[in-house]
Amino acid sequence: MKPAVLSAADTDALIRLDDTHWTTRENLADEQAFIRALRRLEQTARPPVFSSEFLEKQKRNFIHDRAQKTEMQELNEQARVVFDELAQPSALALLTGPPGAAKSTVAALWTKLVRETDAEIPVLVMTQEKPALNRVKEKIGLKDIDALTFDEALAADALWPKNAVIVMDEAGLLGTRTLARLLERAADAHARRGVLIGDDRQLLPAETGQPFRWLRQTERGLLVELHFPFRQKTPELRHMVDALYSGDVTAALQDINPSFVDADNFGVTLKKLLDDAAPDKTLVIVHGPDSLLHKLRSFCAGYRFYSLAAAQGLAIDHILLVIGAPITLPELLVSVSRQRFALDMIVDKAIYADTDALRDSLGDYPTAPMALDFVSEEKLLEIIDEA
């Protein structure tokens, strides 16, 4: 991915941000469009307003109905976020937290709360891919909502409902240009509110820029954070995901016991680990070339095999991760956080000889710098005229 901000001036076409940072005219124009669209949405939005009495009653009912089915820590966090934090009026809300913290579930609960107070408010849900979109629609459970992938939402003939609440899942994967266009369309449709669900510690956007991270760090709009990964159902696995999310690789790897083997022995090792695994409750995630995924699939018919990118958003009881190529910290987090009860890992020892080598290869979470990280919004809107 081409960096949005450069640390040296390689060409006269670059625009200076400060003494050491430069950007391109194209990237600068994308960030200007992003800020203008954000400001338009802030000026035109009419967020739903809830009375304190209504919220208190709904919160009591929620806790009573779920007390026997949900562990108390998770129940209390969801109640806090839905009824105390997301219920605050704002044009834009960011819902973030570690993988498995039930971000999409909480957004769905809040959306139902909106409909409880006004059944006529349109709801538009969008995300990256069709399968993920279907999962979000299922969680919300409302039949009369509009749902679009990001690409569909930006198509010339896309019809956005007017005065809608808009929920964008996987917003951390949006680059500056795409999020600018989505916010502009939201303002055109007089959206009442935008809720962006995401996490900038997982995979980077394919485009330049990282606007979700900038919005979170500057607390632009309402920032709502979930804190605990509830998907994992054992303390060890929960500790592992929490440590990875915090960047404590040493602590995380203490809870993983990878098998380091020659690539030629992947199939044999995989079959041993899958001997007692139920096919309907197990997912094999292969990080490496497609040829490796196809080869391993032939060893274990009946089991599901996914690439790392395709597995994002899934959750299943047992994950078996095969590392056949160098892996980054966000990729490792995305992979292992899919599991609920069990995790196994097979590593090509030609890539990582042992746990120490794997640990030492994992640096900090990478970022895609933006001009907005170095200049103010006002300066950003002026700077291109000075160049």
Secondary structure, DSSP 8 states (H G I E B T S, - for coil): ---SEESS--STTEEESSSS-EEEHHHHHHHHHHHHHHHHHHHH-------HHHHHHHHHHHHHHHTTTS-HHHHHHHHIIIIIITTS--SEEEEE-STTS-HHHHHHHHHHHHHHH-TT--EEEEESSHHHHHHHHHHH--TT-EEEEHHHHHSTT----TT-EEEETTGGG--HHHHHHHHHHHHHTT-SEEEEEE-TTS---SSS--HHHHHHHHT-SEEEE-----S--SHHHHHHHHHHHTT-HHHHHTT---EEE-GGGHHHHHHHHHTT--GGGEEEEEES-HHHHHHHHHHSTTSEEEEHHHHTT--EEEEEEEE-S---HHHHHHHHTTEEEEEEEEEETTT-SSHHHHHHH--S------GGGTS-HHHHHHHHHH-
